[in-house]
């Protein structure tokens, strides 16, 4: 996981550096063959089972459900990826293209933990008549995990720097 | 004059070329894809199992043993779902340049493959979002969660099968050997660092959530729904008597447990008469579909002993009914295997004390290897078939 911008590239262990060309072998096997068509037929048959199950269930609102599924996709592709790219771009600009990988990891992990924790922290599901549910201090817990994340990132970064210096010294004296 | 198609072509290529990180590569996408495929398959199978247990078709019989099996399968379901969140976000980020592939469709197979991504990505995001929200007991939509989660699970797993067919050869090739130098963009160190980071994030998420069911991790489970020991009599409650609207009926001096149906001696027993029947005891877990579980010591009347007193036939099946009205889960069925199990109990006591009202006073069902929603509370009727 990384919040690194699409424009930032990494080649030197714990730091990112020079640009590289985009990979070119993604599409080699996309043109269809027996495996592709058989899997597609089976897969869409299973999808239709799901759609039929949904349409037959009286407690489901298929149109509303479809909006949530499609909305999640759009939210990710239009909003989330844009935010990730902007943050990565700003970082790359500020750090002149040398964004430590551990920094990207710590940012991304902070984001993931926050996303997962958000409904707990906000207490959307708390009910006065079910007191034994959701009674932890989730804000405190989230902050603790974010602190651990950044501490780990700092440790990894420092170890990487120390190793780099040692390697440089041994090369200079060797 | 510039033709619109040429301009679009150039714009598309420029957009795709903006993604210059070496981590947007096939080998990393393949490894994350396998991890996600395994995660979603585990979630699908354990979720399907939970659905079948709660809504069994005629061909499905769920055994009462081993007693803690459901606790494990549902715990695995929820923990795997949580840990899949970073995996999914990482995978989508790695393949994000493909969103701008130009031309967007090259041929029919390519068009079919891209269309199949809509249910795959939309379904995967919805499954993880709705699953996490369910554990947080948050329902921001108008529809009922279980059928929505179940329906989209089929859609997602179907799209996953189609995607595997589309990417099988590419995945195999990219894992079999290092890509040719002109195609390899990420170094081995880049990959190891990135994938290690994703694994570390998943590990942190597991650590923060698993303590709801893995008790030794409870102290560090900052994002778990429950503290396993918190609740009346040291056991969490999923629905209180107040929430179920049964307080008056459950505490009434007029309370009777009715045993009826295919029996020779129908009975209507007061609480005192129930307490006078032979006792059975068992240590069994409450295992909630939301992923938390906790074992406790239960004491009460074994269903098979109760049925013997009213003259039920061997191999009888039973439905227990709650005082709760208007709930989807007010009734639950016990197959003959469950009825015959000595640990299927109409519990009167929990951890050596009379059942707390929120745990189902005066009588609740407790049986091995079953979801918590089927451990019916505030039982007032036993129907024998």
Interface residues (C-beta under 8 A of the other chain):
Chain A: X1 X2 X4 X5 X6 X7 X8 X9 X10 X11 X13 X14 X16 X19 X20 X21 X22 X23 X24 X25 X26 X27 X28 X29 X30 X31 X32 X33 X35 X36 X37 X38 X39 X40 X42 X43 X44 X45 X46 X47 X48 X49 X50 X51 X53 X54 X57 X59 X60 X61 X64 X65 X68 X69 X70 X72 X73 X75 X76 X77 X80 X81 X84 X101 X102 X104 X105 X108 X109 X112 X113 X115 X116 X117 X119 X120 X124 X125 X126 X127 X129 X130 X131 X132 X133 X134 X135 X136 X138 X140 X141 X142 X144 X145 X148 X149 X152
Chain B: X16 X17 X18 X19 X20 X21 X22 X23 X24 X25 X26 X82 X85 X86 X89 X90 X92 X93 X96 X97 X98 X99 X101 X106 X107 X108 X109 X110 X112 X113 X116 X118 X119 X121 X122 X123 X125 X126 X129 X130 X132 X133 X136 X137 X138 X139 X140 X141 X142 X143 X144 X147 X148 X150 X151 X152 X153 X154 X155 X157 X158 X159 X160 X161 X162 X163 X164 X165 X166 X167 X168 X169 X170 X173 X174 X179 X182 X183 X185 X186 X187 X189 X190 X193 X194 X197 X198 X200 X201 X204 X205 X208 X209 X222 X223 X224 X225 X226 X227 X230 X231 X232 X236 X237 X238 X239 X240 X242 X243
